[in-house]
Amino acid sequence: MSSRVPRSRAAGAVETAARRAVMARDEGLRRISAVTRWSAAAVVVLSGALALIAAKAFHGHTVTTTAAGASSPLASGAPATGQSQVAPPTTQLQQPAQAPAPLQQAPAVVSGGS
């Protein structure tokens, strides 16, 4: 008897191996797709959580205004407690005392000289 496998069995074995390889590849693709989806969802959730933490930690500054007759904590000598003390903005711009005078100087940079 010969050691060769009949042609029909050999063809069936190759076909079975090919099917198993295709099934293994498809299963791997499904797994990596699921991992990618879960990773993307985790990144979105972590980004939102970090944004909330940063918003709580680095909140904006509040500006408090006082009435003209009321005393502020700085004027009364009391220490400021957590509130930022901002000087009120000036309401009008003022003219300078004297207009700027032009300077009579030679240019500082000369182009093309060697």
Secondary structure, 3 states (H helix, E strand, C coil): CCCCCCHHHHHHHHHHHHHHHHHHHHHHHHHHHHHHHHHHHHHHHHHHHHHHHHHHHCCCCCCCCCCCCCCCHHHHCCCCCCCCCCCCCCCCCCCCCCCCCCCCCCCCCCCCCC
